[in-house]
Amino acid sequence: MIQVALPKGRLGEKVYDIFEQIGMGCPSIRENTRKLIFENEENGICFFWVKPSDVAIYVDRGAADIGVAGKDILLEYEPDVYELADLNIGKCRMCVAGKKGFRDDTSRTLRVATKFPHIASSYYEKVGREIDIIKLNGSIELAPILGLSDVIVDIVETGKTLLENNLEPFEEIVPISARLIANKVSYKFQNQKITEIADKINRYIQTKGE
Ligand code: PRP
């Protein structure tokens, strides 16, 4: 059995659709239940739903052989996993944003609110700017509005949240999308099956993109 950790929610539904399209589905997953684990013995595959930000933990620790996680999570937590495919879904950008017209006063330490302290620190280290990280867990956009921070480092998808709160993106740090990841030990010992799934997914993504 290949154990697959899927991110719960809208992205997870799209990810599961891909598995179904490549003939690795599990019909019982479509039943409207609160079950968390779904097995298809015929395909030798088992899916389970986890919080999107936890997928990489399951895969890193080997509780799942493979999984799908956002590049944001992979950059932030640097799990020790292999990245096998870019699924080309869940696309967004990691950006620096703030109040419209904000000017950075470089004589002061820049206060940066974010859910991604590692990504933010690495970025500002690279550009040589001294910062003070304010780690938040959600509604990051509130921070510059209420004067808690000067800027935010956050995910921008449609840009609507920024726009509707009189904020704007200043800089794109990195583009983000969903990635197929594999546990390193599983990749070694279940190589044939995992490679087959990754190849089928990569082919499916390529034909869809054409
Ligand atoms: C994310 C992100 C932004 C929003 C961006 O928040 O942190 O707030 O989506 O999307 P948009 O550009 O399409 O408006 P999420 O929904 O994950 O909620 P959060 O406030 O808990 O971070």
Residues whose N, C-alpha, C, O or C-beta is under 5 A from the ligand:
A	BS01	PRP	N137 G138 S139 I140 D154 I155 V156 E157 T158 G159 K160 T161 L162
